[in-house]
Amino acid sequence: MGRVNEIPHERHDMKCPAHSAVGPEYFDDGDRDDAAAIAAELVNTFASYDIQLSGIGLQQVCDRCTVMDDAYVISLGVLRLDEAREVIVKLKDMTDEFSKLHDHLMALTDSKGPNEPQA
């Protein structure tokens, strides 16, 4: 399974309070924590489909360089063509399975007929 990497980037939003002491929580980055949790969930979801993306990582967004609202973005890395084909095949196979299950459930529902109110 790929690992979640952070690409270092300069922080532009760190401002030290004028006359108060800071603790370790001053350096906590809730946005990064949220982005890392989402990236980990994405990796785990892909893994549940047997899809490994080795180049997945987090990038801090530079507020001077872009107008994006997000503090971090998830980079899925680079896929070679054969890797992309493998991902496509796996996703299409799963889509076919879901479609078959859906059709089967719909057939079961239709065979029972519509529910008629009892008088």
Secondary structure, DSSP 4 states (H G I P E B T S, - for coil): ----EEE----S-----SSS---GGGG--HHHHHHHHHHHHHHHHHHHTT---TT-EEEEPPTTT---S-SEEEE-----HHHHHHHHHHHHHHHHHHHHHHHHHHHHHHHH-PPPPP-
